[in-house]
Amino acid sequence: MLDHVFISVSDVERSIRFYTAALAPLGITGRLDYDGKDGPPGHPDLKGFGANGRVFFWLREGVVEGRAAHVGFVANSKADVNAAYAAAMEQGAVDNGAPGARLHYDPNYYAANVLDPDGYSLEFVYKNWQHAQ
């Protein structure tokens, strides 16, 4: 299991607005600012997002490598996938795969894909077998 991911963005404030809107339907609403001066020399300032007391997705200003990263975010339902996709598109995302079943993976794999303002590949995904009790 991953603990955290950092991505470099070209405009931190724009990315904060984008991710605040796009991740809210997934319940990822926590925000934390980390001042780089509190870390070891050269540590970047970070803007974090999380849920359930964990901050796991971080933005830092820096060189953008666009499609160098793909990040999949867990959705709790197909409706949440649709809502995250819609919110991302409203914030200027580029469509990279409308919401729907991804039959090439599994009949119960439902996802939507977008490119964020820096060109990073994002996926909002619901796999019903991961939510079975």
C-alpha positions as CSV (number, residue, x, y, z in Angstrom):
1,M,0.0,0.0,0.0
2,L,1.3,3.5,-0.8
3,D,1.7,6.1,1.8
4,H,2.0,9.2,-0.4
5,V,2.7,10.6,-3.8
6,F,4.2,14.0,-4.8
7,I,3.7,15.5,-8.2
8,S,5.3,18.7,-9.5
9,V,2.9,21.3,-10.9
10,S,3.5,24.5,-12.8
11,D,0.9,26.7,-11.0
12,V,0.2,25.6,-7.4
13,E,-2.8,27.8,-6.9
14,R,-4.4,26.6,-10.1
15,S,-3.7,23.0,-9.2
16,I,-5.1,23.5,-5.7
17,R,-8.4,24.8,-7.2
18,F,-8.5,21.9,-9.7
19,Y,-7.8,19.1,-7.2
20,T,-10.0,20.6,-4.5
21,A,-13.0,20.4,-6.9
22,A,-12.0,17.1,-8.6
23,L,-11.3,15.1,-5.5
24,A,-14.2,16.3,-3.3
25,P,-16.7,13.8,-4.8
26,L,-14.3,11.1,-3.8
27,G,-14.3,12.3,-0.2
28,I,-10.7,13.5,-0.5
29,T,-11.1,16.9,1.1
30,G,-8.4,17.3,3.7
31,R,-5.8,19.9,3.0
32,L,-2.5,20.4,4.7
33,D,0.2,22.9,3.8
34,Y,3.8,21.9,4.6
35,D,6.4,24.6,4.8
36,G,9.6,23.2,3.2
37,K,11.8,25.2,5.6
38,D,10.6,22.8,8.3
39,G,12.3,19.9,6.5
40,P,15.8,19.1,5.5
41,P,17.7,21.6,3.3
42,G,16.1,21.9,-0.1
43,H,12.7,20.4,0.9
44,P,9.9,21.8,-1.2
45,D,6.8,23.5,0.1
46,L,3.9,21.0,-0.3
47,K,0.2,21.2,-0.6
48,G,-1.5,18.0,0.6
49,F,-4.8,16.3,0.1
50,G,-6.2,13.4,2.0
51,A,-9.1,11.7,3.8
52,N,-9.8,9.9,7.0
53,G,-6.9,11.5,8.8
54,R,-4.3,10.7,6.2
55,V,-2.7,13.1,3.8
56,F,-1.4,11.1,0.8
57,F,-1.5,13.2,-2.3
58,W,0.9,16.2,-2.5
59,L,1.6,19.0,-4.9
60,R,4.8,20.8,-5.2
61,E,5.8,23.6,-7.6
62,G,8.4,22.5,-10.0
63,V,9.3,21.0,-13.4
64,V,6.2,19.4,-15.0
65,E,6.7,16.1,-16.8
66,G,3.1,15.8,-17.9
67,R,2.2,12.3,-18.8
68,A,5.2,11.0,-16.7
69,A,2.7,10.1,-14.0
70,H,-0.7,8.3,-13.9
71,V,-2.6,8.5,-10.6
72,G,-5.7,6.4,-9.9
73,F,-8.1,7.7,-7.2
74,V,-10.5,5.2,-5.5
75,A,-14.2,6.1,-5.9
76,N,-16.9,4.5,-3.6
77,S,-19.4,4.2,-6.4
78,K,-20.0,4.7,-10.1
79,A,-21.9,8.0,-9.2
80,D,-18.7,9.2,-7.5
81,V,-16.7,8.4,-10.6
82,N,-19.1,10.4,-12.7
83,A,-19.1,13.3,-10.2
84,A,-15.3,13.5,-10.0
85,Y,-15.0,13.4,-13.8
86,A,-17.6,16.2,-14.1
87,A,-15.9,18.3,-11.5
88,A,-12.5,17.8,-13.2
89,M,-13.9,18.8,-16.6
90,E,-15.5,21.9,-15.1
91,Q,-12.1,22.9,-13.8
92,G,-10.5,22.6,-17.2
93,A,-9.4,18.9,-17.4
94,V,-9.0,17.3,-20.8
95,D,-11.1,14.2,-21.4
96,N,-9.0,11.1,-21.6
97,G,-11.8,8.5,-21.3
98,A,-15.4,9.2,-20.4
99,P,-17.0,7.4,-17.5
100,G,-17.8,3.8,-18.2
101,A,-16.8,0.2,-17.8
102,R,-13.3,-0.7,-18.7
103,L,-14.0,-4.1,-20.1
104,H,-10.4,-4.7,-21.1
105,Y,-9.6,-4.9,-17.3
106,D,-12.7,-6.4,-15.9
107,P,-16.5,-6.1,-16.4
108,N,-16.8,-4.6,-12.9
109,Y,-14.1,-2.0,-13.4
110,Y,-15.8,1.4,-13.8
111,A,-13.6,4.5,-14.4
112,A,-13.2,7.9,-15.9
113,N,-9.9,9.4,-17.2
114,V,-8.8,13.0,-17.5
115,L,-5.6,15.0,-18.0
116,D,-5.1,17.6,-15.3
117,P,-4.0,21.2,-16.2
118,D,-0.3,20.1,-16.4
119,G,-1.1,17.0,-18.5
120,Y,-0.9,14.4,-15.7
121,S,-3.1,11.3,-16.3
122,L,-5.8,10.9,-13.6
123,E,-8.2,8.0,-13.2
124,F,-11.3,8.0,-10.9
125,V,-12.1,4.3,-10.5
126,Y,-14.7,2.1,-8.8
127,K,-14.0,-1.6,-8.6
128,N,-17.0,-3.1,-6.9
129,W,-15.0,-6.2,-5.6
130,Q,-12.8,-3.8,-3.6
131,H,-15.8,-2.6,-1.7
132,A,-17.4,-6.0,-0.9
133,Q,-18.0,-6.6,2.7
